[in-house]
Amino acid sequence: MAITFPRSDILTLVGFEAPFTFEPVSQQEQSRLASGITIGKDLGPALWFATYTTEELHNDVMVDYQAVLASLDGIINPFEGWDLRRPAPRLYPDGTGAANGVLAAVNANNKAVSLSGLNAGQVISRGDYLSFDYTGGRALHQAMETVTASGGGVSPQFEVRPHLRAGWTLSTAVNLKAPRGIFTLMPGSVVPTQTRGKYGRLTFKTGQALL
């Protein structure tokens, strides 16, 4: 059977533990003139980067999982990734009581959004993630403030980071219950380590992909 991409099972086949990172990295440059004036250049919204470390695995399982990672052909094929600390909304960890939404409005500043289609009184907590498809890829954003949906299931505008990229459209379905970004492996980042006898761990680094 043909393997399809983006793979959705990379972070579900085994367990993970520390060290783990999941951070937005700004696409910015800074230069300084001879006069001492500093010039900053913003090259676009930040991208997510993550480091994953598997739990201790038996060698048979580790070799099996390495084969799964090898199917990505290095940086070529994408997979779904997310923040292991907040894979679902804070107040609805198993999804019960929450609904996915629809992109109802985007502020002119491209960093505040409003969602509709939520349950009455549904809470989006600061730190929750949301994802949606747009022209050129899949967006993954994090809520910067806590808001509560109205009785009609519409949220107030709330800020997200990174800022929205061009290509979004209103009425797009927004995944709140299991938000997922699209990632690729960083070159040469898969590192297997033997821990004891027939056991070891795998560490790999990933970066958000714009398809």
Backbone as a chain_set.jsonl record, in Angstrom:
{"seq": "MAITFPRSDILTLVGFEAPFTFEPVSQQEQSRLASGITIGKDLGPALWFATYTTEELHNDVMVDYQAVLASLDGIINPFEGWDLRRPAPRLYPDGTGAANGVLAAVNANNKAVSLSGLNAGQVISRGDYLSFDYTGGRALHQAMETVTASGGGVSPQFEVRPHLRAGWTLSTAVNLKAPRGIFTLMPGSVVPTQTRGKYGRLTFKTGQALL", "coords": {"N": [[0.852, -1.194, 0.0], [0.558, 2.21, -0.817], [2.418, 4.826, 0.727], [1.097, 7.73, 2.158], [1.26, 11.303, 2.138], [0.801, 14.445, 3.814], [2.267, 12.511, 6.459], [0.374, 11.27, 9.143], [0.947, 9.936, 11.417], [3.383, 10.158, 12.701], [3.843, 11.225, 15.267], [2.358, 9.615, 16.876], [2.941, 6.936, 16.952], [4.853, 6.158, 18.808], [5.82, 6.89, 22.229], [6.786, 10.036, 23.8], [9.292, 12.095, 25.406], [11.142, 14.373, 27.574], [14.275, 15.732, 26.292], [12.219, 18.349, 24.962], [11.093, 20.677, 22.581], [9.108, 23.381, 21.351], [8.694, 25.952, 19.456], [8.051, 29.265, 18.127], [9.928, 30.734, 15.526], [11.249, 33.727, 14.627], [11.346, 35.309, 11.439], [13.547, 37.286, 10.876], [15.918, 39.909, 10.325], [18.813, 41.744, 11.319], [20.669, 44.71, 11.012], [23.443, 46.986, 11.286], [24.196, 50.366, 10.848], [27.084, 52.394, 10.004], [26.832, 54.677, 11.475], [25.695, 53.806, 13.746], [23.023, 53.404, 13.859], [20.418, 51.083, 14.098], [18.93, 48.743, 11.971], [16.063, 46.942, 11.424], [14.769, 44.08, 9.806], [11.845, 42.592, 8.792], [10.98, 39.557, 7.597], [8.719, 38.132, 7.24], [5.937, 36.278, 8.742], [6.559, 34.385, 11.765], [7.916, 31.024, 11.921], [7.178, 27.685, 13.015], [9.267, 25.618, 14.996], [10.477, 22.494, 16.136], [11.726, 20.133, 18.548], [11.882, 16.728, 19.036], [11.939, 13.979, 21.266], [12.035, 10.576, 21.628], [10.497, 8.284, 23.944], [12.233, 5.795, 25.936], [13.016, 3.089, 23.924], [12.634, -0.33, 22.917], [15.123, -2.01, 21.009], [14.063, -3.275, 18.689], [11.663, -1.879, 18.313], [12.683, 0.668, 18.03], [14.202, 0.491, 15.679], [12.119, -0.059, 13.922], [10.695, 2.358, 14.12], [12.617, 4.143, 13.179], [12.595, 3.389, 10.521], [10.111, 4.344, 9.775], [10.56, 7.127, 9.998], [12.504, 7.286, 8.034], [10.98, 6.991, 5.77], [10.18, 9.496, 5.18], [12.041, 10.539, 3.567], [14.216, 12.253, 4.284], [14.245, 15.686, 4.151], [12.225, 15.868, 2.343], [9.49, 14.809, 2.306], [6.423, 15.674, 3.974], [4.963, 15.812, 7.328], [2.419, 15.624, 9.901], [2.588, 17.752, 12.692], [2.718, 18.832, 16.151], [2.325, 20.678, 19.268], [3.307, 18.862, 21.912], [2.661, 19.366, 24.537], [0.267, 20.695, 24.525], [-1.878, 19.356, 22.937], [-4.557, 19.546, 22.452], [-7.431, 21.663, 23.169], [-7.048, 23.535, 26.212], [-9.145, 23.48, 28.135], [-10.694, 21.467, 27.18], [-9.592, 18.729, 26.953], [-10.093, 16.174, 25.869], [-11.673, 16.781, 23.798], [-14.404, 16.829, 24.272], [-17.233, 18.85, 24.616], [-16.241, 20.906, 23.159], [-16.147, 22.586, 19.975], [-15.083, 22.55, 16.579], [-14.272, 25.43, 14.596], [-15.1, 28.206, 12.391], [-13.455, 30.443, 10.248], [-14.287, 33.604, 10.823], [-13.746, 36.354, 10.786], [-11.031, 38.555, 10.053], [-8.773, 40.73, 11.402], [-7.533, 43.896, 10.19], [-4.913, 44.107, 10.892], [-3.844, 41.634, 10.617], [-3.36, 39.91, 12.721], [-5.302, 39.365, 14.525], [-8.238, 37.492, 15.04], [-11.606, 36.302, 14.508], [-13.826, 33.703, 15.376], [-16.499, 31.637, 14.241], [-19.256, 29.298, 14.623], [-18.746, 27.898, 16.928], [-19.392, 26.206, 20.072], [-21.946, 27.421, 22.275], [-20.724, 29.659, 24.639], [-18.226, 28.507, 24.57], [-14.797, 28.249, 25.426], [-11.79, 29.677, 24.381], [-8.638, 29.224, 25.307], [-5.787, 31.103, 26.429], [-2.815, 30.238, 24.848], [-3.845, 27.99, 23.628], [-4.006, 26.162, 20.534], [-4.696, 26.617, 17.006], [-5.585, 25.538, 13.741], [-5.653, 25.795, 10.163], [-6.342, 25.284, 6.68], [-4.889, 26.982, 3.927], [-4.239, 28.991, 0.992], [-1.371, 27.747, -0.278], [-0.533, 26.253, 1.885], [-0.719, 25.027, 5.295], [-1.925, 26.714, 8.072], [-0.734, 27.298, 11.372], [-1.519, 28.441, 14.444], [-1.262, 30.202, 17.61], [-3.271, 31.051, 20.36], [-3.236, 34.228, 21.87], [-4.636, 35.286, 23.91], [-7.362, 34.794, 26.232], [-10.66, 33.988, 25.345], [-14.274, 33.999, 25.23], [-16.905, 32.363, 23.622], [-19.921, 33.691, 22.254], [-23.482, 33.292, 22.968], [-24.369, 32.573, 20.512], [-22.267, 31.236, 19.45], [-20.07, 32.648, 18.49], [-16.868, 34.016, 18.595], [-15.218, 36.756, 20.318], [-12.894, 39.013, 18.703], [-9.562, 37.875, 18.808], [-6.078, 37.916, 19.514], [-3.502, 36.222, 17.699], [-0.509, 34.296, 17.293], [1.901, 32.921, 15.075], [1.614, 35.959, 13.015], [-1.049, 36.112, 10.58], [-0.564, 34.613, 7.408], [-0.6, 35.67, 3.966], [-3.259, 34.57, 1.861], [-5.314, 33.325, 3.196], [-8.839, 32.601, 3.549], [-12.112, 33.746, 4.302], [-14.615, 31.908, 6.099], [-13.318, 29.525, 6.123], [-12.713, 26.269, 7.389], [-11.752, 25.759, 10.751], [-9.531, 24.098, 12.799], [-9.773, 23.35, 16.067], [-9.897, 21.392, 18.004], [-8.033, 19.388, 17.54], [-5.503, 20.63, 16.594], [-3.169, 20.829, 13.947], [0.005, 21.223, 12.482], [2.025, 21.432, 9.462], [4.986, 19.785, 8.918], [8.532, 19.301, 8.253], [11.424, 17.173, 8.41], [14.472, 18.413, 9.84], [17.559, 18.776, 8.119], [19.735, 16.024, 8.543], [19.084, 15.6, 11.241], [18.115, 13.421, 12.657], [18.836, 11.456, 15.318], [19.908, 8.557, 16.707], [20.244, 7.038, 19.915], [21.832, 4.761, 21.978], [20.788, 3.495, 25.06], [20.737, 1.553, 27.152], [21.724, -1.777, 27.137], [19.521, -3.453, 25.127], [18.076, -1.171, 24.441], [17.05, 2.149, 23.466], [16.914, 5.639, 22.364], [15.372, 8.031, 20.148], [16.092, 11.13, 18.7], [14.871, 13.963, 17.011], [14.769, 16.843, 14.854], [12.506, 19.352, 13.681], [10.924, 21.472, 11.236], [8.46, 23.951, 10.418], [6.637, 23.573, 7.448], [6.045, 25.234, 4.396], [3.944, 24.547, 2.001]], "CA": [[0.0, 0.0, 0.0], [1.371, 3.413, -0.936], [2.453, 5.743, 1.871], [0.57, 9.036, 1.771], [1.804, 12.45, 2.863], [1.639, 14.367, 5.008], [2.006, 11.41, 7.371], [-0.318, 11.733, 10.352], [1.23, 9.019, 12.523], [4.75, 10.292, 13.19], [3.861, 11.52, 16.703], [1.426, 8.734, 17.594], [3.399, 5.546, 16.94], [5.628, 5.916, 20.033], [5.706, 7.952, 23.22], [7.867, 11.027, 23.797], [9.659, 12.65, 26.706], [12.13, 15.45, 27.475], [14.037, 17.145, 26.008], [11.235, 18.668, 23.939], [10.881, 22.108, 22.363], [8.152, 23.745, 20.306], [8.79, 27.401, 19.536], [8.047, 30.034, 16.878], [11.196, 31.4, 15.246], [10.997, 34.885, 13.769], [12.12, 35.475, 10.213], [13.98, 38.677, 10.968], [17.338, 40.209, 10.219], [19.184, 43.026, 11.912], [21.942, 45.243, 10.549], [23.786, 48.245, 11.944], [24.931, 51.311, 10.015], [28.293, 52.938, 10.616], [26.405, 55.713, 12.413], [25.169, 53.179, 14.956], [21.588, 53.17, 13.711], [20.079, 49.682, 13.872], [17.824, 48.543, 11.039], [15.479, 45.618, 11.518], [14.009, 43.638, 8.633], [10.908, 41.506, 9.058], [10.85, 38.852, 6.321], [7.465, 37.379, 7.213], [5.541, 35.693, 10.019], [7.416, 33.348, 12.331], [7.654, 29.622, 11.622], [7.329, 26.813, 14.172], [10.325, 24.62, 14.989], [10.31, 21.594, 17.28], [12.635, 19.014, 18.783], [11.168, 15.612, 19.661], [12.752, 12.876, 21.775], [11.161, 9.457, 21.965], [10.748, 7.569, 25.181], [13.15, 4.688, 25.729], [12.39, 2.075, 23.075], [13.379, -1.554, 22.625], [15.786, -1.884, 19.709], [13.16, -3.66, 17.599], [10.723, -0.777, 18.11], [13.448, 1.818, 17.56], [14.507, 0.261, 14.256], [10.845, 0.098, 13.217], [10.363, 3.782, 14.052], [13.577, 4.764, 12.264], [12.128, 3.124, 9.158], [9.017, 5.286, 9.54], [11.166, 8.432, 9.726], [13.21, 7.205, 6.75], [10.005, 7.117, 4.686], [10.018, 10.916, 4.877], [13.109, 10.904, 2.617], [14.889, 13.458, 4.77], [13.429, 16.906, 4.209], [11.35, 15.906, 1.167], [8.072, 14.555, 2.553], [5.948, 16.308, 5.201], [4.132, 15.093, 8.286], [1.696, 16.495, 10.821], [3.234, 17.934, 13.983], [2.01, 19.701, 17.09], [2.919, 20.864, 20.581], [2.907, 17.73, 22.733], [2.152, 19.852, 25.818], [-1.096, 21.214, 24.345], [-2.372, 18.774, 21.691], [-5.985, 19.846, 22.363], [-7.716, 22.842, 23.999], [-6.766, 23.363, 27.638], [-10.34, 23.159, 28.908], [-11.397, 20.347, 26.545], [-8.465, 17.882, 26.527], [-10.528, 15.044, 25.035], [-12.554, 17.316, 22.763], [-15.8, 16.908, 24.715], [-17.671, 20.193, 24.965], [-15.687, 21.882, 22.215], [-16.462, 22.423, 18.557], [-14.214, 23.252, 15.651], [-14.945, 26.648, 14.173], [-14.98, 28.742, 11.038], [-12.819, 31.758, 10.256], [-15.371, 34.546, 10.572], [-13.229, 37.692, 10.523], [-9.606, 38.773, 10.266], [-8.479, 42.147, 11.57], [-6.623, 44.452, 9.191], [-3.53, 43.951, 11.342], [-3.456, 40.252, 10.312], [-2.953, 39.163, 13.918], [-6.487, 39.14, 15.356], [-9.266, 36.769, 14.297], [-12.839, 35.905, 15.184], [-14.311, 32.425, 14.883], [-17.904, 31.304, 14.432], [-19.486, 27.864, 14.6], [-18.348, 27.306, 18.194], [-20.481, 25.97, 21.019], [-22.268, 28.57, 23.119], [-19.892, 29.751, 25.82], [-16.955, 27.786, 24.439], [-13.643, 29.069, 25.791], [-10.479, 29.497, 23.757], [-7.701, 29.639, 26.348], [-4.473, 31.558, 26.015], [-1.915, 29.097, 24.666], [-4.465, 27.001, 22.747], [-3.614, 26.237, 19.129], [-5.711, 26.453, 15.967], [-4.977, 25.351, 12.426], [-6.571, 25.801, 9.019], [-5.679, 25.255, 5.384], [-4.972, 28.222, 3.157], [-3.489, 28.906, -0.253], [0.062, 27.626, -0.054], [-0.15, 25.401, 3.003], [-1.593, 24.962, 6.459], [-1.55, 27.649, 9.124], [-0.786, 26.861, 12.763], [-1.426, 29.643, 15.27], [-1.498, 30.048, 19.042], [-4.046, 32.15, 20.924], [-2.487, 35.069, 22.791], [-5.526, 35.733, 24.981], [-8.508, 33.92, 26.479], [-11.944, 34.577, 24.966], [-15.428, 33.123, 25.382], [-17.867, 32.52, 22.534], [-21.262, 34.164, 22.612], [-24.522, 32.272, 22.914], [-24.494, 32.161, 19.122], [-21.075, 30.514, 19.033], [-19.109, 33.525, 17.82], [-15.886, 34.535, 19.542], [-14.674, 38.089, 20.065], [-11.586, 38.951, 18.064], [-8.452, 37.625, 19.72], [-4.806, 37.898, 18.807], [-2.788, 34.958, 17.543], [0.837, 34.344, 16.751], [2.409, 34.036, 14.284], [0.624, 36.696, 12.237], [-1.594, 35.344, 9.457], [0.06, 34.786, 6.106], [-1.516, 35.916, 2.865], [-3.817, 33.377, 1.244], [-6.468, 32.835, 3.945], [-10.161, 33.014, 3.088], [-13.15, 33.645, 5.312], [-15.453, 30.71, 6.082], [-12.473, 28.337, 6.141], [-12.831, 25.461, 8.603], [-10.634, 25.924, 11.68], [-9.405, 22.958, 13.713], [-9.422, 23.714, 17.437], [-9.9, 20.223, 18.867], [-6.78, 18.666, 17.308], [-4.783, 21.449, 15.622], [-1.964, 20.182, 13.43], [0.769, 21.92, 11.466], [2.743, 20.596, 8.502], [6.41, 19.902, 9.225], [9.503, 18.408, 7.625], [12.629, 16.98, 9.204], [15.636, 19.24, 9.569], [18.599, 17.912, 7.541], [20.692, 15.36, 9.415], [18.741, 15.8, 12.65], [17.675, 12.19, 13.323], [19.976, 10.929, 16.076], [19.605, 7.442, 17.605], [21.174, 6.889, 21.04], [21.64, 3.57, 22.794], [20.754, 3.874, 26.471], [21.148, 0.407, 27.977], [21.434, -3.061, 26.51], [18.74, -3.459, 23.893], [17.148, -0.041, 24.465], [17.592, 3.431, 23.028], [15.994, 6.739, 22.07], [15.586, 8.785, 18.913], [15.811, 12.568, 18.748], [14.872, 14.582, 15.685], [14.343, 18.228, 14.797], [11.592, 19.606, 12.582], [10.559, 22.847, 10.963], [7.185, 24.108, 9.724], [6.783, 23.597, 5.998], [5.087, 25.977, 3.583], [3.855, 23.694, 0.814]], "C": [[0.885, 1.24, 0.0], [1.283, 4.257, 0.334], [1.987, 7.103, 1.395], [1.121, 10.129, 2.69], [0.843, 13.622, 2.778], [1.268, 13.19, 5.906], [1.389, 11.968, 8.651], [0.053, 10.928, 11.592], [2.605, 9.193, 13.157], [4.795, 10.489, 14.708], [2.902, 10.648, 17.502], [1.917, 7.292, 17.706], [4.177, 5.166, 18.192], [5.368, 7.058, 21.005], [6.919, 8.871, 23.176], [8.104, 11.562, 25.203], [10.646, 13.793, 26.486], [13.461, 14.885, 26.962], [13.083, 17.348, 24.828], [11.147, 20.179, 23.816], [9.859, 22.298, 21.26], [8.022, 25.26, 20.37], [8.647, 28.061, 18.167], [9.375, 30.758, 16.72], [10.935, 32.51, 14.238], [11.894, 34.86, 12.537], [12.549, 36.935, 10.112], [15.487, 38.779, 10.82], [17.603, 41.574, 10.831], [20.54, 43.445, 11.383], [22.18, 46.598, 11.204], [24.618, 49.11, 11.003], [26.163, 51.817, 10.754], [27.954, 54.009, 11.652], [25.89, 55.147, 13.731], [23.681, 52.906, 14.901], [21.342, 51.7, 13.382], [18.847, 49.577, 12.99], [17.342, 47.1, 11.16], [14.669, 45.299, 10.275], [13.136, 42.459, 9.036], [10.601, 40.84, 7.731], [9.583, 38.014, 6.231], [7.149, 36.806, 8.573], [6.477, 34.572, 10.459], [6.981, 31.959, 11.879], [7.909, 28.791, 12.881], [8.471, 25.821, 13.95], [10.204, 23.784, 16.26], [11.434, 20.573, 17.336], [11.867, 17.944, 19.54], [12.167, 14.535, 20.096], [11.829, 11.745, 22.191], [11.452, 8.97, 23.386], [11.745, 6.456, 24.896], [12.422, 3.554, 25.006], [13.27, 0.829, 22.997], [13.965, -1.422, 21.223], [14.873, -2.237, 18.539], [12.195, -2.531, 17.268], [11.46, 0.43, 17.546], [13.789, 1.672, 16.083], [13.253, 0.435, 13.407], [10.519, 1.581, 13.05], [11.343, 4.543, 13.163], [13.163, 4.554, 10.816], [10.975, 4.062, 8.792], [9.578, 6.666, 9.207], [11.889, 8.432, 8.386], [12.258, 7.35, 5.57], [9.764, 8.577, 4.306], [11.058, 11.399, 3.869], [13.785, 12.208, 3.011], [13.918, 14.626, 4.846], [12.343, 16.937, 3.132], [9.873, 15.816, 1.513], [7.618, 15.096, 3.911], [5.149, 15.361, 6.097], [3.425, 16.099, 9.182], [2.4, 16.536, 12.167], [2.458, 18.897, 14.849], [2.795, 19.791, 18.388], [2.419, 19.744, 21.496], [2.348, 18.157, 24.094], [0.706, 20.325, 25.733], [-1.648, 20.672, 23.025], [-3.84, 19.073, 21.427], [-6.243, 21.065, 23.254], [-7.531, 22.55, 25.491], [-7.983, 22.893, 28.422], [-11.111, 21.965, 28.356], [-10.373, 19.33, 26.051], [-8.855, 16.668, 25.696], [-11.505, 15.477, 23.953], [-13.999, 17.47, 23.173], [-16.139, 18.326, 25.15], [-17.157, 21.275, 24.039], [-16.159, 21.577, 20.806], [-15.363, 23.092, 17.747], [-14.988, 24.434, 15.084], [-14.749, 26.982, 12.705], [-14.352, 30.125, 11.152], [-13.849, 32.804, 9.844], [-14.879, 35.938, 10.215], [-11.738, 37.722, 10.808], [-9.378, 40.274, 10.328], [-7.494, 42.619, 10.509], [-5.159, 44.305, 9.593], [-2.982, 42.546, 11.107], [-2.952, 39.479, 11.528], [-4.106, 38.964, 14.899], [-7.571, 38.507, 14.501], [-10.495, 36.569, 15.169], [-13.314, 34.616, 14.545], [-15.803, 32.295, 15.142], [-18.036, 29.789, 14.394], [-19.069, 27.146, 15.867], [-19.579, 26.967, 19.022], [-20.722, 27.23, 21.837], [-21.403, 28.544, 24.369], [-18.567, 29.013, 25.743], [-15.78, 28.724, 24.684], [-12.429, 28.675, 24.951], [-9.47, 30.067, 24.748], [-6.398, 30.15, 25.749], [-3.518, 30.358, 25.961], [-2.512, 27.992, 23.825], [-3.999, 27.223, 21.31], [-4.831, 26.12, 18.217], [-4.995, 26.316, 14.629], [-6.053, 25.398, 11.353], [-5.749, 25.813, 7.737], [-5.89, 26.581, 4.667], [-4.157, 28.037, 1.89], [-1.999, 28.851, 0.049], [0.435, 26.777, 1.134], [-1.191, 25.332, 4.099], [-1.055, 25.885, 7.541], [-1.659, 26.978, 10.484], [-0.525, 28.076, 13.636], [-1.72, 29.312, 16.729], [-2.231, 31.281, 19.56], [-3.218, 32.906, 21.963], [-3.339, 35.578, 23.951], [-6.704, 34.781, 25.076], [-9.794, 34.646, 26.129], [-13.033, 33.525, 25.114], [-16.429, 33.403, 24.276], [-19.215, 32.975, 23.073], [-22.25, 33.005, 22.6], [-24.748, 31.76, 21.51], [-23.254, 31.464, 18.585], [-20.056, 31.329, 18.278], [-18.147, 34.088, 18.864], [-15.62, 36.007, 19.283], [-13.372, 37.941, 19.283], [-10.519, 38.721, 19.128], [-7.177, 37.505, 18.913], [-4.201, 36.505, 18.797], [-1.367, 35.253, 17.097], [1.143, 32.978, 16.158], [1.267, 34.81, 13.615], [0.152, 35.834, 11.067], [-0.828, 35.652, 8.174], [-1.002, 35.07, 5.051], [-2.009, 34.583, 2.31], [-5.013, 32.814, 1.974], [-7.762, 33.328, 3.298], [-11.154, 32.844, 4.225], [-13.999, 32.408, 5.053], [-14.642, 29.424, 5.978], [-12.655, 27.588, 7.459], [-11.568, 25.583, 9.439], [-10.647, 24.771, 12.681], [-8.918, 23.454, 15.069], [-9.217, 22.488, 18.326], [-8.618, 19.391, 18.724], [-5.964, 19.42, 16.265], [-3.45, 20.821, 15.234], [-1.306, 21.069, 12.387], [1.436, 20.929, 10.534], [4.242, 20.862, 8.691], [7.238, 18.989, 8.341], [10.699, 18.27, 8.568], [13.68, 18.02, 8.846], [16.762, 18.327, 9.084], [19.536, 17.334, 8.604], [20.361, 15.388, 10.889], [18.316, 14.529, 13.378], [18.88, 11.528, 13.989], [19.515, 9.797, 16.989], [20.669, 7.337, 18.693], [20.847, 5.625, 21.799], [21.746, 3.965, 24.267], [21.221, 2.756, 27.383], [20.778, -0.874, 27.232], [20.735, -2.929, 25.176], [17.754, -2.313, 23.816], [17.846, 1.244, 24.016], [16.499, 4.453, 22.8], [16.349, 7.34, 20.718], [15.231, 10.245, 19.156], [15.825, 13.099, 17.323], [14.305, 15.993, 15.773], [13.49, 18.463, 13.557], [11.328, 21.098, 12.424], [9.264, 22.911, 10.178], [7.418, 24.268, 8.231], [5.68, 24.437, 5.375], [5.023, 25.27, 2.234], [3.4, 24.473, -0.415]], "O": [[1.862, 1.304, 0.747], [0.217, 4.387, 0.937], [2.425, 7.583, 0.349], [1.405, 9.891, 3.864], [0.143, 13.779, 1.778], [0.086, 12.903, 6.094], [1.821, 12.997, 9.171], [-0.451, 11.19, 12.684], [2.957, 8.443, 14.067], [5.695, 9.969, 15.367], [2.659, 10.912, 18.679], [1.362, 6.511, 18.479], [4.174, 4.005, 18.601], [4.767, 8.07, 20.642], [7.947, 8.533, 22.591], [7.234, 11.489, 26.07], [10.953, 14.142, 25.346], [13.753, 13.706, 27.165], [13.133, 16.622, 23.835], [11.126, 20.888, 24.822], [9.755, 21.48, 20.347], [7.325, 25.793, 21.234], [9.068, 27.495, 17.159], [9.888, 31.332, 17.681], [10.46, 32.258, 13.131], [13.05, 34.441, 12.598], [11.975, 37.713, 9.351], [16.228, 37.853, 11.151], [16.732, 42.443, 10.857], [21.461, 42.631, 11.312], [21.239, 47.273, 11.622], [25.61, 48.655, 10.435], [26.27, 51.684, 11.973], [28.711, 54.218, 12.6], [25.674, 55.877, 14.699], [23.131, 52.254, 15.788], [21.983, 51.141, 12.492], [17.84, 50.243, 13.232], [18.122, 46.159, 11.014], [13.962, 46.161, 9.752], [13.625, 41.456, 9.555], [10.032, 41.465, 6.836], [9.389, 37.273, 5.268], [7.991, 36.837, 9.47], [7.102, 33.902, 9.637], [5.828, 31.746, 11.503], [8.749, 29.145, 13.708], [8.624, 25.261, 12.864], [9.87, 24.302, 17.325], [12.013, 20.201, 16.316], [11.265, 18.227, 20.575], [13.117, 14.227, 19.376], [10.938, 11.938, 23.018], [12.522, 9.221, 23.941], [12.07, 6.198, 23.737], [11.349, 3.12, 25.427], [14.498, 0.923, 23.011], [13.366, -0.791, 20.352], [14.906, -1.569, 17.506], [11.932, -2.251, 16.098], [10.934, 1.137, 16.687], [13.675, 2.632, 15.321], [13.304, 1.0, 12.315], [10.115, 2.014, 11.97], [10.951, 5.481, 12.47], [13.356, 5.435, 9.977], [10.87, 4.516, 7.653], [9.135, 7.305, 8.253], [11.898, 9.44, 7.679], [12.667, 7.779, 4.491], [9.213, 8.864, 3.244], [10.975, 12.522, 3.373], [13.914, 13.134, 2.21], [12.895, 14.555, 5.527], [11.617, 17.925, 3.018], [9.081, 16.648, 1.07], [8.35, 14.986, 4.895], [4.726, 14.28, 5.687], [3.785, 17.276, 9.219], [2.767, 15.499, 12.72], [1.646, 19.681, 14.359], [3.786, 19.089, 18.59], [1.232, 19.69, 21.817], [1.635, 17.385, 24.735], [-0.002, 20.355, 26.739], [-1.865, 21.442, 22.089], [-4.322, 18.881, 20.311], [-5.363, 21.462, 24.018], [-7.824, 21.451, 25.962], [-7.873, 22.011, 29.274], [-12.066, 21.499, 28.977], [-10.288, 19.086, 24.847], [-8.05, 16.176, 24.904], [-12.095, 14.639, 23.27], [-14.758, 18.168, 22.501], [-15.425, 18.928, 25.952], [-17.583, 22.427, 24.121], [-16.524, 20.444, 20.491], [-14.781, 24.086, 18.181], [-16.219, 24.437, 15.093], [-14.301, 26.163, 11.903], [-14.687, 30.89, 12.056], [-14.236, 32.887, 8.679], [-15.518, 36.635, 9.427], [-11.242, 37.012, 11.683], [-9.75, 41.003, 9.409], [-6.709, 41.825, 9.99], [-4.269, 44.369, 8.746], [-1.806, 42.284, 11.36], [-2.208, 38.509, 11.388], [-3.898, 38.445, 15.995], [-7.802, 38.931, 13.369], [-10.433, 36.654, 16.396], [-13.222, 34.443, 13.329], [-16.309, 32.788, 16.15], [-17.057, 29.078, 14.164], [-19.036, 25.916, 15.895], [-20.686, 27.4, 18.7], [-19.801, 28.015, 22.063], [-21.35, 27.538, 25.076], [-17.859, 28.905, 26.744], [-15.77, 29.857, 24.204], [-12.092, 27.497, 24.83], [-9.458, 31.273, 24.995], [-5.962, 29.687, 24.696], [-3.43, 29.573, 26.905], [-1.779, 27.127, 23.345], [-3.643, 28.337, 20.926], [-5.868, 25.588, 18.614], [-3.934, 26.903, 14.414], [-7.215, 25.079, 11.605], [-4.613, 26.287, 7.713], [-6.939, 27.214, 4.791], [-3.461, 27.034, 1.736], [-1.433, 29.809, 0.574], [1.624, 26.585, 1.385], [-2.381, 25.549, 3.869], [0.127, 25.84, 7.881], [-2.569, 26.183, 10.721], [0.55, 28.673, 13.581], [-2.335, 28.293, 17.044], [-1.864, 32.412, 19.243], [-2.581, 32.3, 22.825], [-2.828, 36.224, 24.866], [-7.01, 34.053, 24.131], [-10.009, 35.78, 26.557], [-12.762, 32.324, 25.123], [-16.765, 34.559, 24.02], [-19.585, 32.672, 24.207], [-21.894, 31.876, 22.263], [-25.255, 30.655, 21.318], [-23.189, 31.135, 17.4], [-19.263, 30.784, 17.511], [-18.581, 34.583, 19.904], [-15.775, 36.471, 18.154], [-12.813, 36.846, 19.216], [-10.572, 39.301, 20.212], [-7.192, 37.049, 17.769], [-4.359, 35.724, 19.734], [-1.071, 36.334, 16.588], [0.687, 31.966, 16.691], [0.113, 34.383, 13.64], [0.866, 34.938, 10.618], [-0.491, 36.803, 7.896], [-2.173, 34.74, 5.238], [-1.274, 33.595, 2.289], [-5.678, 31.918, 1.456], [-7.775, 34.337, 2.594], [-11.048, 31.907, 5.016], [-14.086, 31.925, 3.924], [-15.206, 28.351, 5.767], [-12.741, 28.205, 8.521], [-10.455, 25.52, 8.916], [-11.661, 24.51, 13.328], [-7.786, 23.92, 15.2], [-8.453, 22.538, 19.29], [-8.174, 18.764, 19.685], [-5.75, 18.911, 15.165], [-2.701, 20.343, 16.087], [-1.98, 21.605, 11.508], [1.418, 19.724, 10.784], [4.699, 22.003, 8.631], [6.728, 18.033, 7.756], [10.95, 19.134, 9.409], [13.773, 18.456, 7.698], [16.906, 17.213, 9.588], [20.058, 18.059, 9.451], [21.253, 15.218, 11.72], [18.17, 14.549, 14.6], [19.818, 11.096, 13.32], [18.797, 10.05, 17.956], [21.856, 7.524, 18.426], [19.708, 5.431, 22.222], [22.669, 4.673, 24.669], [22.017, 2.989, 28.293], [19.652, -1.027, 26.759], [21.276, -2.371, 24.221], [16.699, -2.45, 23.197], [19.057, 1.402, 24.165], [15.317, 4.182, 23.011], [17.462, 7.184, 20.215], [14.196, 10.554, 19.747], [16.687, 12.732, 16.524], [13.482, 16.301, 16.634], [13.717, 17.853, 12.512], [11.491, 21.876, 13.363], [8.988, 22.031, 9.362], [8.299, 25.017, 7.809], [4.521, 24.357, 5.781], [5.942, 25.384, 1.422], [3.275, 23.9, -1.497]]}, "num_chains": 1, "name": "protein.A"}
